[in-house]
Amino acid sequence: MKIQRTKQFEKDYSALSEPLKKRAKEKLILFFENPRHPSLQVKKMSGYENIWEGRISYQYRFTFSMVEDVCILRRIGSHDILNRPE
């Protein structure tokens, strides 16, 4: 699987605290190793054609979409990003 990050994802990630960046990195590695890992709680977002969300922690999420064999990381941050996951 190939990985792409949107500019918004990069901006969101850079705004995270260092401990959250570390946790996000760990969870994203886990996601790419096993996207169905229960701790990630990956699910399709209601109301969006091809956008999914995964869990970084209780309060933090990441959004992504899949286009063929490419995973596009869209957003990362608190629950607020789920209001605008694109």
N, C-alpha and C positions, 0 to 999 in steps of 0.2 A: 504494500500500500504506500502510495506517495502522500506527502503532507504539504499543504499550502496554508499559509497564515494570511488573513486579510490585514490591511493596515489598521483597521479598528481593533483587531485582536492584539496586534503588536502594541498599540497605544494602551489598551486595557491592561495588558500584561505588565507593561512598564510602570503603570500606576499602582500595582500591588506592592504590599510590604515585602521585605525580604523573606520572612517566614512563610508568607502565602505563596510567593514565587517558588520556594522550595517544595512546598506541598503540591502546588499545581504541577510542577515538573514531575514529581513522583507519580501523581495520578494520571498525567498524560502518558507517561511511559507505560503504566499499567494498562491504560486504554488501548495503546497500540499493540501491546502484547496479548490482551484479552478484553475486547470491547464489551463482553458480556459479564465481566466480573461484577458480582453483586454490590460491592461497595461503590461502584460508579453510578448505579441506578440510571442507566441510559434509557431514555424514552423519547418517542417522537413528540414534538411540540404541536399541540392542537392549534389549528388555524394557519399552519404554514405548510407549504407543499413538501419541502425536503429539508427541514431543519430539525435537528435533534438536540437534546440537552444531556449533559452528564454532570455528575456531582464531584466537586473538589472537596468540599466540606459541608457542614450543615447549612451554612449561609452562602456558600460560593458555588457557582456553576460555570460551565463552559458550553458554548453552542457550536455546532458543526453541521456540515452537510456532506453528502457523498455524491460525487460525480464520477461514474465508472470506478476506477481504482484509486481515485484521489479523494483524500479527506481534507476538506476545507475548514480550518478552525476559524470561526467567525467572531465570537465574543468570549470574554472571560471576566468574571467579577461577581458582585453580590446579586441577589435575586432581581435587582432592578434591571439587569441586562435582559431578563426574560421578557420585558415589555418591548424591547427593540432588539431581537436576537440576530438581525441581519447586519 
